Amino acid sequence: MVFAEVTYKEVTSGQGCQYEIYRIWTAEDACGNTTTHKQTIVVSDTEAPTFVESLPTDVAVACDAIPAIPTITATDNCGLCRSNL
């Protein structure tokens, strides 16, 4: 058995938090015969961020006892969205 030469190419299409990745493999033998396989990966961010700390609750206070503004952080499963693809 003789192995054919395989080349690989990746193309990304779309922008923002929904895009597609196309992976393309092409095999070519010594006689110029080719076969191609394409994988499509659809990427979409459908999960909302999650707050890290306990969130402040509603309170009733006197006008001279307003609590300080807490620092709140959040995490997200996808990080920054892609742009200008």
N, C-alpha and C positions, 0 to 999 in steps of 0.2 A: 504494500500500500504506500502511495506517495501522498504527502500532505500538500494541500493547496495553500496559497498565501491568503491570509485573512487580514483585512483592513477594518478599522473602526472609526466611526465619526459620531459626534454627539451634537445635537442642535437643540436649543431652548427657544420656546415660543410663548409669548404672553408677557404679562407684567403684573405688578402688584402682588397680592397674596394668592393668586391662582395662575398657574402656568403649566406648561407641558414640557417634558424632556423626551426627546426622541434619540434613541441609541440605535445605530445602524451598523451592522456587520456585513461585509461583502467578502465572499471567498471566490478566488479566481485560480483556475488551473493553468498549466503551461500552454494549453491550446486556446486560452482566452475565454473559456466558458465560465460564467459567473452565476452565483446564487446569492441572494440577499435576505437577511433577517432584520426586522425592525421591532424594537420594543418601545412602547409608549408608556410614559409614567405621567399621570395626572397628579399635580400637587395642588392642594387647596388647604387653606388654614380655616378650619371650621370649629376650632376650640377656643373659647374665650380665655383671656388672661385670668390668673388667680392671684388674689391678694396674699401677701406673705404674713403680715402681722395680723393680730386681732384688730378688728375694725371698731372705731369709736361708736358708742351707742348714743341714742337720743337722751338728752338730759334737760332738766329744767333748773335754771340757776338764777341767782340775783344778777343784776346788771353789772356789778363789780366783781363777779366771779366766773367770767366767761373763760372756759378752758383754752389752753394754748392749742394751736393747730398742730396735730401730730404729723410726723413724716410717715407716709405709707408707700410701700413698694409692691410691685407685682411681678410675677414671672409668666412667661408664655412658652408654649411648646415649639413654636416656629421662629422665634426671634424676629429679626427685622424682615419685612417683606422685600421681595426682589423688585427692582424697577429698571426701566430702560433696557430690557432684554432684547 
